[in-house]
Amino acid sequence: MPKQRSGKAEGAAANGSAAATVEALQPTPELAIVAPEPQPKPIHTIRYGDVRGSIWKSESLDKPTFTVTVDHYRRDKAGNEEVSQTFGSAELHYLAKAVIECQKWVEWQERRLAEGGRGVT
C-alpha cells in the first residue's frame, strides 16, 4: 500500500519548506525497484532441427549431477518463438538424436570427473 502523505506536509511543501519537499520525495518500500534474480543457464545445449536438449549441472555433497530437459522450439505465424514439450512425428527423429547426444555428453563428463578431471564448470 503506498505511503500516504499528510495534508500538513503537502501544505508545507506548497509554502516552500525544504524538509517537507524532501519527505515527499522519499521512495516508499512498495515502490523500490528490485533487480531480478539471474536465470540459471544450462551448461551445454544440443540442437537438432527444432529440438533442443539442455544439460544442467547441480552440485551435490559428493559429486556433481547432471539432468537433461528437452524442448521443442518453433515460431508462430507472427514470428514469436514458442516452446513446448510435445513433439510431432516429424520431430521424433530429432528428439531421439538430441537425447542420445545428451546422454553421450553426460557420460563423457562423468568419465572426466571419475578420472580426476574437472569436467565442465
SVG drawing of the C-alpha trace seen along z (x, -y; Angstrom):
<svg xmlns="http://www.w3.org/2000/svg" viewBox="-5 -29 48 72">
<polyline fill="none" stroke="black" stroke-width="0.4" points="0.0,0.0 1.5,-3.4 2.7,-5.7 0.1,-8.4 1.2,-12.0 -0.4,-14.2 -2.1,-17.4 0.3,-19.2 3.4,-18.1 1.8,-18.9 0.8,-22.3 4.3,-22.9 5.8,-21.9 3.5,-24.3 4.8,-27.0 8.4,-26.2 9.5,-24.2 12.6,-22.1 12.1,-19.5 8.5,-18.8 9.8,-18.6 12.5,-16.1 10.0,-14.0 7.6,-14.0 10.3,-12.7 11.5,-9.8 10.7,-6.4 8.4,-4.1 9.3,-0.4 6.5,0.6 7.9,-1.5 11.5,-0.3 12.9,1.4 14.4,4.8 16.8,6.4 15.5,9.8 17.4,12.9 19.6,14.1 18.2,17.1 20.3,20.2 21.6,21.4 22.3,24.9 26.0,25.9 25.6,27.4 22.9,27.4 22.5,29.8 20.2,28.9 18.7,30.9 16.2,29.1 13.6,27.6 14.5,29.8 16.9,28.6 18.3,30.7 19.7,28.7 22.1,30.2 22.0,28.8 24.6,29.3 23.7,29.5 26.3,29.7 25.7,32.3 27.8,33.2 30.0,35.8 29.9,35.1 28.0,33.0 24.9,34.5 23.5,33.8 19.9,33.5 18.5,33.1 15.5,31.2 14.2,31.4 12.1,28.7 10.5,28.2 11.2,24.6 9.2,23.2 7.9,19.9 4.2,18.9 2.7,17.1 3.7,13.7 7.3,14.8 7.3,15.2 9.2,18.2 7.1,20.8 8.4,23.6 6.7,26.8 7.4,30.3 5.3,32.0 6.8,33.5 5.0,34.4 6.0,37.4 8.3,35.1 10.3,34.2 10.7,37.7 13.9,38.4 15.4,35.1 14.2,35.9 15.9,39.3 19.2,37.8 19.2,35.0 18.6,37.4 21.3,39.8 23.8,36.9 22.9,35.5 23.5,39.0 26.9,39.2 27.9,35.8 26.8,36.5 28.7,39.9 31.8,38.1 31.6,35.5 31.1,38.2 34.2,40.1 36.3,37.0 35.2,36.4 35.9,40.0 39.4,39.8 40.1,36.8 39.4,34.1 37.4,31.0 34.7,31.6 32.7,28.5 32.5,25.8"/>
</svg>
